[in-house]
């Protein structure tokens, strides 16, 4: 029970941060909703772990907790992949700015 | 107009000599100082080079592309890629350029392996380079005897066709890929490389493969 209470407090903070900070840094409404939903689903699973069991049975995995683990790993890998792409784009933009400035300031 | 592009990072001790050796054989020497923390830019300028300075370190590929952008702007007919650490011999440029012109090719790649007398560490020659050649071929590059040689000469067509997007060392694989992609013609030419104490580590190859694969995503 203690874990559920602590996790609920954490999720409450996470959703508040997602909504408030996300809005401030320009995250789309869709993005904020997706993150809030993700946390809400996590909260549901923590309070009602048996909800994943039926899904696990349908997927042929066995235990509900394994569904969570596999999904979490897949999601994290996808997130890393997206971050790599974003980082690569930012690197290219930085290079362009640095290059433009070098060309402006060229000295003989 | 023949322009030498020299990417340089902390080459304050050698850059003046490199510029001095290039000046008699090309029309203009461009040093791209990649945010060195020594006096590379001042030394290059004092030696007579045109200096472009990156305010953040962006890597050798980015420095070469900055040089390309400048060379396109001044109407260069040929650009020579020449390392800033003095490992190449500037006197070989004239013969290399003549070879490129005789062959009517778009780009010339320097090679350490076309000359028997070239000294190279055994591990690099027998292990690293065959692997690098294989990886480059698999990733769509033209067939070269020396895949990571920094000595190149590009004619105007190649200069305006090739745009280097790999900021770091993977540009050496990207250029042969672009040659194949754009159906440019190429030749190889034997060049002398004098090895210094420092250089790329054997593990740098992993970073190059990583950069090449990430760019394809």
Interface residues (C-beta under 8 A of the other chain):
Chain A: X81 X84 X85 X88 X91 X92 X94 X95 X98 X99 X101 X102 X103 X105 X106 X107 X108
Chain B: X32 X45 X50 X51 X52 X53 X54 X55 X56 X58 X62 X65 X66 X69 X70 X73 X165 X167 X214 X215 X217
